[in-house]
Amino acid sequence: MKRRSRVEPYAVPRWMAPALQVLRPKKRLPVSAWAEANRILPDTNAVAGPWRNALTPYLIEIMDAFSDDTTEQIVFVKPTQVGGTSAMENALGSLIDQDPGPTMVVYPSDQLAKRTVESKLEPMFKSCPALAAKYRAHESEDLAQRFDGMTVYLTGANSPADLSSTPIRYLFLDEVDKYPGSTKKESDPVSLAVERTKSYRLNRKIFMASTPTLKTGLIWRAKESAEAEKHYFVPCPHCGAYIELKFAQLKWPSQEEEPDLIQRARRVRYVCQECGCILTDRDKPAMLRAGRWQFVRRDSETPRSVAFWMNTLYSPFTTFEEVAREFLKVKDDPEMLHNFVNSWLAEPWEDTKLKTSAELVLERQTETPAWQLPPWTKLLTGGIDVQENCMYWTIRAWGNFMTSQCVAHGQALSGEEVERVMNAEFQLPSGGKMRVALALIDSSDQTDTVYEFCLMNLDWVAAGKGSSKPLPGYYKISTVDKPDSRANGMQLIIIDTGKYKDMISARMRRPNGSGSWMVHKDCDLEYAQQVTAEHKVTERANGRQVQKWVPKSTHADNHYLDCEVYAACAADLKNVRSLALQALAAAPKPRPAPQPTPEEDWIGQHENWI
């Protein structure tokens, strides 16, 4: 008997076929394929009509990461107008149609959530046949859209109560850097929302997208903490090398060559960083279609969280000329430049005016060795930072116009050693002698011991403490309030450390000379690194931006910086800012020239009267 080469399909009665077809599992499409088959963009979009992946090919992998079972969290750091919100909407539509489950979409505010439902989501639900068939419009509310088998909850990040109830499998977080900050009673909105996905830890999806604001912003922190980071690389049409489009590669004529801003922007060209050839906007569509996402950082073989980053140079809706023109227009306005860095370059803003570095400190070295005084010295002050096993200290010389120089610094193992250092005599080049007029010591650590030390040395040292909030001035004089202590009623100096760090940083940037902040010839690298261990950054707190000094890296030693802050405050307590006025007042006044008497005046005018 002849053997059959394949299994024949089982024949079923014609009446049974439709029923079996209904029971047949539906093939699940990746989000990008689902969008191209189903999504219709409304007339309000820049490009209306059926969704086409070819227009924004960089969104394909981002959308399909939502369909990847190994990926739990997608972070998209983006500029404005690159289709990021549309990609999120496509992912939402795909899961409604193919894999329903409880879903939440979080916007910066309730008002924005309601406007988005009316202007974007409802039109999407109704215009897409696959979604319209499942949409229960009559059961839906503004912030609770209902479908067969699931509900999509929409809320604002300003409603903590809505973020902390009802288990959620799919979580979408849009423009997270515009969310209000955490309060004393609640965590930040992202943490509250993520808590709701715990019940679905094995198959949850979290999609987070935003234009960045600051390095401390939610989206940048999410990018940095992701297990992998990808950037989009495109092939150069001339050399074939895959390159990342970077703003620094945009080149245009100098102002001397072309004074007119518009003409300079029109002559902009992108220069390939590999071969030096010129790329134009006409090359961009083909480059984007042939582009690919590549890992620039990967901490795991199968990362559960993946961050995607790109700038506006990739946008098919924006030309190189428009990018150049916008930059040339705003480059001299810090606030507008801030927006350009965030919204066009998709980078966090950093205020670089007050940046310092160890190299800058070493550039402030003078020819005066340690333990010797510059000839302009009029005042000596000290600063002491108390640690668990030692004390750091500095001594600084001061002259007219806040001119200053560190003349000695070091570590001491005991209070007695600090006392000897601060009472040392310095020889002035003119022949006189000088000692530290006042030193401030940090009393925030080992407070009782420091107070006792100050009581024993009231003639040259006072207790200081950094203020927890900005002060109207640089410092305020308070008293110790400890009834059971011998130090009760003793003077305590409350210091606005931020203002003094501003002052030190600004004067450090001046060339050596009058009004500059300088160091002695023998200054070492450790001191230079510690005194520049912090930088000033802009952070978002309680819905507004604030600037504060923070360590540049975790656990960075900043003891010498604290010492210099205390030394500067001690100088203010000794009226350092009036030294030049005191010298002017003390200078001998020139004797006025003798004035002729009235008789002499008359004789001079009538010499020929005889």
PyMOL commands that set and color helices and strands:
alter all, ss='L'
color gray80, all
select helices_A, chain A and resi 17-23+31-38+59-67+84-98+110-127+129-132+137-139+160-163+176-178+189-195+198-200+218-225+247-249+261-266+281-289+312-314+320-330+334-343+358-363+400-402+415-422+447-456+497-508+525-531+559-573+576-586+598-605
alter helices_A, ss='H'
color red, helices_A
select strands_A, chain A and resi 40-41+49-50+73-77+103-107+144-147+150-156+170-174+205-210+228-235+242-243+250-251+269-271+278-279+292-298+305-309+379-386+391-398+404-412+426-427+433-434+438-442+461-466+475-479+491-495+517-519+534-541+544-551
alter strands_A, ss='S'
color yellow, strands_A
deselect
rebuild
show_as cartoon
